């Protein structure tokens, strides 16, 4: 316990000395899934200088040898401090995939660039006709000598407008089962024939894009693993995406909400005396504690080398539901102040004051963004089908 207390002090000291007021404000006012890349990259480079940019990676590639408890403390302290949330595309998705499936040459090339922030990755999975049913993707890659010729598109591509790289699932064979003809490619986003168009969400944020490929020549060296092995790699990556740690962040956000409600100067403190609202908060807190325990058991298994499997689907389902329930409670708390559209307040570098409160400025955008939580990374309905088929044998 003394060792964990010392580690907690170390993390808090680091945050106090390195999280600038500008970055903290950006973290507080972020209503999207992740902080905008300019914000995230600045914070990522600070973490990397400390040696903490990729704590879950093997030590040989720049990771730490932290215990499960230390990882939980680190995540909690970052969330408590309102540090910017960094997109996992690079460090928690393609990075682990390259470590697991990449050649030594690919590891030596890509991993240091991911760790330093020199490369910023987008994920090319979903297509207009292949979202949760990912195996039906049709973006085609036809071999032409030392290149693949790509034609098709990807959609809901987070932060593609800021990324210089993309990891992409493409169709290289149509002769067998859909899953058997998919290949995993790593390539630059500035190749001729690539066009990125913005998709503005209902919250008014520009997080998503549609990426179009027209006769794009991708070098054969972009291949990760073997041709037509992409589905195996994709499933491995989705386990990281769907099974990511999130309980700490949810619990901290609930603590922030309760602190807002308990503020003596807040007119919303009366909500704590509302029986129905109090019951909703109490149920949410109990659910989060249960979810946290479940998540810790899963990550303990992962740390010992056991695969996540379909448990990641269960985590994804519950996480999405809890996010939506929490967003509903926040909207109720901020009341009509949540109806005011305040994009200027949330712009990085802005010194505009929020109307009502910081929580009010982000409540509605966060609520709208979290409506998609039960859809992205594989809809909850699809996750239940995966569990029914793989675990229950139905």
N, C-alpha and C positions, 0 to 999 in steps of 0.2 A: 504493500500500500504506500509506503514511504517513497518507493521508486516512482510510482504513478503520480504521486503528489509533486515530486520534483519535475517530472515530465510535463505535467500540467502547467507548472510555473514557467518552464522553459517556453512552452508554446505561447502562453499569455504574454510573456515578455517580448517575444519575437513579434507578435501581432501589434502590441502597443508601440513598438519602435518602428514598424515597417508599414502598417496599414495607414496610408495617408488619409486626411479628412476627405479628399476628393474621391478616393476609392471607396471609403466607408459610405459616403453619401450615395455613390453609384450603386453599392450593394443594397442599401436601404430602399432605394427607389426602383430597383429592378423588379418588374412585374412579369417578365418573360420567364421562359424555362431556364435560360442561362444569361449571364451578362453579355452585352455587346462585345465583340472581339477586341476593340481598342482598350476597353476596360479590363477584360479578362487577360489579355496578353501582358499588360503592364503588371498585373498581380501575379501571373504565372512566372514572369521573369524574376520577380522578387522571391517567390517560393523556390525557384530553381537555384538562385544564388545561395540560398540556405541549404540546398540539398533535399528539399521537400516537395519538388514538383511532381514526382512520380513515386510516392511512398510505397505503393503496393507492388511495384516492379521488383524483379530480382536485384539484389545488391550489385551484381556484376554489371547491370545496365543502368545504375543510378538510383535504385530503390533503397528502402530502409529495411532494417531487420526488426521493425516494430512488432509488438504483440498485438493481438486482436483488441485488447483494452486500450493500447496506445492509439491505434487507428481510430477507435471510437472517440477518444478524448480529442484528438486532432480535429475530427469532423465537427464535434460539438463546439469547440472553441472558435472555429472558423465561422460557424453559423451564428453563435452568440455575438460575435464581433461585427456581424453583417458584412463580412468580406465578400467580394464579388464571387458569384457562382460560375465556375469555369466549365465550358462545354466539355463533355467526356469524349467527344469524337476522337481526339488525338491520344490522350494519355490513358483513357480507360477502355477504349474500344479497339482502334486499329493497333495501338501499341501492344497490348497483350496478344492480339492475333499474330502480329509479326514475330513476337517472341516465341509463340507456339508453333507457327507454320512457316516462318520465313527462313530463307537460306542465310548462311553466315554473312554473306555479302549484303543482303537486304537488311539484316539486323545492324551491321556496322554503319550502313548508309543512313537508314531512316531513324533508328532509335535515338541517337544523339540529337538529331534535328527536331524530333518531337519533344524531347526533354528540354531543349533550349528555347523552344517556341519559334524556331526558324521556319518550321513547317506547321501550317494550320490546316486541319483536315475536315472535309465534308464527307457525309455518308450518302452513297448512291445506292439505295435499296428500293424504296417504294417507287411505283410507276402509276400513271393514271388508271391503269387497269389491274394493278397488282400492288395492293397495300398490305392488309393483314394476310391475304393469300399470296405470300411472297413468291412461292414456287411457280406462279403463273406469269412471272416477269417475261418480257419479250424484247427488251433492249438487246440488239444483236451485235455480236462480235465475230466477224468472219476473218479467218486467218489469210494473210497475204504476205508470204515470205517471212520477214522478220518483224511484221506488224500485225495487229488486229485492226480491222476497219469497223468502227462503231457507228451504229445508227439507232436512234430511239430517244427516249427521254426519261428523266427521273424527276420525282416531285416530292414536295415537303422536305427539300434539302436544306437543312438548318445551316445558316451562316455561310452558304456557298458564296455569297457576295464578298466575303472576307477571306475565303480559303484559297490557298495556292495548290492544294492537293485534294484528291478524292479517292476513297476506296469504293469500288463499284462492283456490283453483281451484274453479270451479263450472260446472255444466252449464246452458248457456243455449239449446242447440239440439240436437235429437235426430234431425234429418232427414237428415244426411249421415254422413260418417265420424266416428268417435268424437272424433278429434283436432280436427275442424273446429267442434265445438260447445262449446268450453271458453273460459271468460272468467276474467280475473284481477282480483280485487277487493281493495281495501285498506279495512279498516274497524275500528271500535272493538269491543272484546270485552265491553263492558258494555251492549250494546244489549238491549232486552227480547226474551226468547225464546231467549237463549243460556244453556246450562247446561254447566258444566265438571265432569267426574268424573275422579278420579285413577286412574291405572293404576300399581300398585306393581310394580317389576321384581323379578326373581328375586334381585337383589342386596340388595333391601330399600329401594332408593332410590325417591323420588317425582320422577322426571324427566318421565314421560309422562302424557298425559291423553287422554280422549275428549271431544270438544266436540260438543254437540248443538245444532242450529238448528231452531227451531219457529216458522214464520211470522215470521221476523226481517226487519224492514224496513231495508234497507241503501240509503242515498242513491245516486243514479246517479253522483254525483261520486266515488264509491269506485272507479269503473272505471279501470283502468290500461291504456293503449293503447286498442285498439278491441275492441268486443264480438266474441266468437268468435275473437279473436287470442291467447287465453290460452296455447295450446299452444306457440306460438313463444316467448313470454315464459318459460314454464315450462322449456323446454329450455335457454334461456340461463341461467336461474338454476341449474338442475341441473349445468351445466358448472362453475359456481363451487362448488357443494356437493361434487361428486364430484372435482373437480380441485384442491381446496384444498391448500395447502402443509402437509405433515405429516412429511416426512423428518427435519427437524431435531428435532422432538419425539421421534420414535421413537429416533433415535440417542442423544439425551441420556438417555432412560429406560434404554437399554441400558448407557450409561456408569454410571448410578446403580446398576444391578444388579451390574455388575462391581466397583464400589467396595464395595458391600455384601459381596460374596463375598470380596474381598481383605482386608477388615477383619480385623486380627489377632485381635480379640476375638470374631469370628464363628465359630461352629461349622460354618457352611456353607462356610468356606473350603476344606474338603476336596473340595467339588464341583469345584473347578478342577482337581483331580487325577484326576477321573473322565473317562476318555477319551470316552465317549459324550456326556456333558453338555458337555464342552469343544468337541467337534465341532459340537454343536448351536449353541452360542454363536458359534463361528467362522463357521458357515454363515449365521447370522442377521446377523452384522456385515457379511459380504460382500454379502449380499442388500440390506441397508440402504444400503450405499455405492452399489450399482448403482441402487437405487431413487432415491437422492438425485440422482445424475447425470442420470437420466431426467427427474426432476421439474424440475431446474434448466433443462434444455433446453426443456421445455414452457413454463415461466414466462418464459424468454427470448423465446420465440415470441409469447407473450401480450403481453409488454411492447412488442414491435415492432408490435402491432396485428393479428397473425394469429389466427384463431379456434382454440379448443382442439379442438372437434369430438369425435370418438370417443376421442381420446387420454385424455380425462377418465375414460372408462369403464375403460381399462387401469390408470390410476392408482388408481382406486377399488378395483379387484380386488386389486391388489398391496398396497395400504395395509391393507386388511382382513385379508389373510392374515398380514402381518407383525405386526399388532397382536395377533392370536391366538397366533402363535408366541412372541412376547415375553411375553405373559401366562402362557403355559404354563411358560416358563423361570423366571419370577418365582415362580409357585406351587411349583415344585420347590425353589427356593432357600429359601423361608421355611418349608417343611416343615409340620409339624403346627400351627405358630403361625398359619398361614393359615386354619385351621378355626375359629378363635375369632371369633364375631360381635361386632364392636365399634362399633356405630352411634353410641354416645355420644361416642366419641373423635373421630369425624369431624364432629360437630356444630359449626357456626361459633360461636366464643366459648367453647367448652369448653376446660378446662385438664386434662382427664383424660389420664393417661399411657397410651400404647399398650402392650399386652401383647406382648412379643417385640421388636417394632420398628415404626416407622412403615410400613415396607414391608409388614410382616405384616398390619397393620391394614387395608390397602387391597388386598392381593393378591387375595383371594377375590372381593370385590365387583367389582374391575376385571376379573378373569377372567370372571365371569358377564356383566358388561356387554359385554365384547368378543366374547362368543359371538354377539351380534347384529350385529357389524361386517360380516359377509358378507351381511346381510339389509337393514339400513337404507340409505337413499339409493339404493335399487334393488339387488336381490340380485345377487350375483356371477354367477349363472346368466343373469339378464336382461342384465347388462353384456356378457357374452360373446356373447349373441344380437345385441346392438346392434353389436358389433364385426364379427361374422360378416356381418350384413346390410349395414351401411353401408360397411365397409372392404373386406371380402372379396367382397361381392356374392353371398353364398350365400342 
